[in-house]
Amino acid sequence: MRADDETSRAASLLDALDPDAAPVDDPRALRRIGLALRDIEAAEGELRSSVAAARDEGYSWAAIGMVLGTTRQAAQSRFGTPANR
């Protein structure tokens, strides 16, 4: 199940909670976790897209690694496709 689906499902479950019967006084803290997870996945997608765009524009793995604060090898291992690793 995708994180967006999980977040939506969690939000629906939280909306259905009976405040008088629920062990949590306020589900906002749990909802924040779901929203943070969604934001992380969106940021990861943007990062992957940005790295792919930089590669398409001819930037080296060394330059990309420098921006990421890692080595060329680590950047290439994380973001490269099998064909361009």
N, C-alpha and C positions, 0 to 999 in steps of 0.2 A: 504494500500500500504506500502511495506517495505521501510525503509530509503534508502537502496541501489537503489531501483527503483526510489524513489523520487529524490535522488541526481543525478542519470543519467538523469532523465527527466528534472530537473532544469538545468543541464549542457547543454543539447540539446537546451533548450529554450534560455539560455544565448548565446550559439553559434549562434543562429538564429537572435539575436537582430541586428537591423540596428543601428550602432553607431550614425548615423546622426539623427535618429528619437527617440532614446532611451533617457529617462530622466536621465539616469546614464551614466557618462562619461566612466567609466571603471567597468565592472562587476566582476572584480577579488575579490572585497570585498564580494560580494554575493556568489561567488564560494567557497571562504574560509569557509563561514558558512556551506555550504553543505559538504565540506570535513571534517570540524570539527565534524559535526553530524555523519558522517560515522565513524570517528575515535572513537567517544564516544561509538557508538554501538558495534564496534569491541572490545573495551576495556571492556565493560560490558559483552560481551560474554566470553572473556578470564577470567574475574573475576569469573563469574558463573562456568566456567569449572574448574578453580583453586580451588574454594571452594568445588566443588563436588569431585575433586581428593583428597583434604585434608581429606574430610569425609570418602572417600573410604579407605584411609590409616589409618583411626582410630583416627584422630584428633577430639577433642571435640569442641562443639560449643563455649565453653568458650575460648579456644585457638584461634579459628578462629575470634571470636569477638575481642579479644585482638589485633590481627594483623590489623583488620579493624578499630580499634579505637572506638569500640562500645561495647554494652553489648552482652552477650550470647543470650539473648532473641531477641534482634534486629537482630543479624546475622541469627539466626534460622528462624525468621519470614520472613526475606528478601530472604534467599537463600534455605531454607528447602522446601522439597516437603510435601504435606499433610501427607504422610505416616511417615515422620521422623521429623515433627515439634514438 
